[in-house]
């Protein structure tokens, strides 16, 4: 039987590395989906996705003393927002560099023997955003979903992440996006429809 998140958080706050590892394993797939979709090309040209995810997750979970655990939903929200701040800090750091990152080769992923399993977990996390077709390999699906996501307007990306990846209720999303709940529902519906249309168009192009 899995240990309750509250107990794990309390143990991790008191310096239990085993509890920290369990939290990392438990939330890594969803966090990886969020981080990869939110990072963009700039960060992923500077750091491999695997390194970026591991680093951000470790940093976030090391800051557990700053969170007051209320419930699972509250903790998950805190976790994703903390990850977003870490990503923003990295983005500003690399933006301040004078090198032309557009000419740099993207760093290849350095992964261990569990790459296939981890990629499958990540794809499962993406299934909350859309339903990838079964015809393509897992890695191709990851690239396809991420590429389609980058083509969406910023408010579409934001509402999808808040609703389908983080799992916030419409009322919370409305507060964050400064809209009413009806507008959030409409925006989410349009965003998911647009993402689905992009993926369908790309699928048809690849088959033609």
Secondary structure, DSSP 8 states (H G I E B T S, - for coil): ----HHHHHHHHHTT-HHHHHHHHHHHHHHHHHHHHHHHHHHHHHHS-HHHHHHHHHHHHHHTGGG-----HHHHHHHHHHHHHHHHHHHHHHHHHS-S-GGGS--------TTHHHHHHHHHHHHTTT----SSS-HHHHHHHHHHHHHTS-HHHHHHHIIIIIS---HHHHHHHHT--HHHHHHHHHHHHHHHHHHHHHHHHHHH-
